[in-house]
Amino acid sequence: MSGTGRRPDPTTTARANRSWWDLNADDYQHEHGEFLRDVGFVWGPEGLDEADVHLLGEVRGRRVLEVGCGAGQCARWLRARGAEAVGVDLSYRQLQHARRLDDTSGIAVPVAGADAGRLPFRDGVFDVVCSAFGALPFVGDVVAVLREVARVLRPGGLWVFSTTHPVRWAFPDDPGRDGLVARLSYFDRTPYVETDESGRTTYVEHHRTVGDWIRALHTTGFTVTNLVEPEWPAGLEQTWGGWSPLRGRHIPGTAIFSCVRRPEQPERPTQS
Ligand SMILES: C[S@@+](CC[C@H](N)C(=O)[O-])C[C@H]1O[C@@H](n2cnc3c(N)ncnc32)[C@H](O)[C@@H]1O
């Protein structure tokens, strides 16, 4: 059930999504594990590979946090490159998959079960924080999460994350031709909500426009240095949910924000 018009609070959102990811982690890893690779860092369904684009720069010796790490494929790739990478995720089941991949790959990623809005680390301990579709599309209070990321990053540290491209919001999440017709308003921030038969919220995704992201990042102490919109590569036929070669030729699916933490204290957030 969707389109309920509900606006769950951040706590309800986190509770629902923790349960959803615990229930669906096995299917997610089964369906996407080969594409993600046990030790690999792709930024999204277009397969943009950190080994090719170097959005995080040289990572050897860097202290790196992966937010919403799932089974930790990205953090594991970073460790293989010499980074001191660790991960956090809300879902216990996803982190059990991280343990499984530690065993099969021989590269162990230290992970913690935590909400991105309450990171269990001291101030300024990371050089880099990254996230590949982890947490950011799912959180109700994105400013609280960005404040946490700013807090644990040292001044001048990098924050690079991918999320669903905001333009996608206007289109049905359909990999076929129906997914090419804008049916919703890009400007409507009503979250996507699924409920069970008793009316309980079971899954939530939140929409922010490009402007919302820029304002949220600015007010939490970041300078945006790049916005990467990966094109669908020739030869990639694999679909991922609503991401497909057909839609990928016409509209962007992924937005990757590259940011630097400014040295000064973050400003108070503004409403618009
Ligand atoms: C689409 S998966 C991406 C996982 C991994 N980065 C990958 O590429 O496979 C999203 C992940 O974000 C996690 N997540 C969702 N909400 C979160 C939150 N509030 N705090 C931390 N992690 C969260 C989920 O448990 C899930 O593992």
The ligand as an SDF file (V2000), in Angstrom:
LIG
                    3D

 27 29  0  0  0  0  0  0  0  0999 V2000
   20.1400    0.3430   -0.6020 C   0  0  0  0  0  0  0  0  0  0  0  0
   20.9820   -0.3070    0.8020 S   0  0  0  0  0  0  0  0  0  0  0  0
   22.6300    0.1580    0.4180 C   0  0  0  0  0  0  0  0  0  0  0  0
   23.6140   -0.6680    1.1770 C   0  0  0  0  0  0  0  0  0  0  0  0
   25.0370   -0.6430    0.5990 C   0  0  0  0  0  0  0  0  0  0  0  0
   25.5760    0.6870    0.6230 N   0  0  0  0  0  0  0  0  0  0  0  0
   24.9990   -1.2290   -0.8140 C   0  0  0  0  0  0  0  0  0  0  0  0
   25.4390   -0.5350   -1.7450 O   0  0  0  0  0  0  0  0  0  0  0  0
   24.5330   -2.3520   -0.9560 O   0  0  0  0  0  0  0  0  0  0  0  0
   20.5290    0.8720    2.0680 C   0  0  0  0  0  0  0  0  0  0  0  0
   21.1140    0.5450    3.4410 C   0  0  0  0  0  0  0  0  0  0  0  0
   20.8590    1.6730    4.3130 O   0  0  0  0  0  0  0  0  0  0  0  0
   20.5290    1.1460    5.5900 C   0  0  0  0  0  0  0  0  0  0  0  0
   19.7910    2.1860    6.3210 N   0  0  0  0  0  0  0  0  0  0  0  0
   18.5260    2.6260    6.0900 C   0  0  0  0  0  0  0  0  0  0  0  0
   18.2030    3.5910    6.9600 N   0  0  0  0  0  0  0  0  0  0  0  0
   19.2790    3.7760    7.7550 C   0  0  0  0  0  0  0  0  0  0  0  0
   19.5670    4.6290    8.8510 C   0  0  0  0  0  0  0  0  0  0  0  0
   18.6670    5.5080    9.3160 N   0  0  0  0  0  0  0  0  0  0  0  0
   20.7740    4.5530    9.4430 N   0  0  0  0  0  0  0  0  0  0  0  0
   21.7060    3.6560    9.0080 C   0  0  0  0  0  0  0  0  0  0  0  0
   21.4920    2.8210    7.9630 N   0  0  0  0  0  0  0  0  0  0  0  0
   20.2970    2.8740    7.3530 C   0  0  0  0  0  0  0  0  0  0  0  0
   19.7410   -0.1090    5.3030 C   0  0  0  0  0  0  0  0  0  0  0  0
   19.7070   -0.9730    6.4030 O   0  0  0  0  0  0  0  0  0  0  0  0
   20.4830   -0.6750    4.1040 C   0  0  0  0  0  0  0  0  0  0  0  0
   21.4890   -1.5720    4.4780 O   0  0  0  0  0  0  0  0  0  0  0  0
  1  2  1  0
  2  3  1  0
  2 10  1  0
  3  4  1  0
  4  5  1  0
  5  6  1  0
  5  7  1  0
  7  8  2  0
  7  9  1  0
 10 11  1  0
 11 12  1  0
 11 26  1  0
 12 13  1  0
 13 14  1  0
 13 24  1  0
 14 15  1  0
 14 23  1  0
 15 16  2  0
 16 17  1  0
 17 18  1  0
 17 23  2  0
 18 19  1  0
 18 20  2  0
 20 21  1  0
 21 22  2  0
 22 23  1  0
 24 25  1  0
 24 26  1  0
 26 27  1  0
M  CHG  2   2   1   9  -1
M  END
$$$$
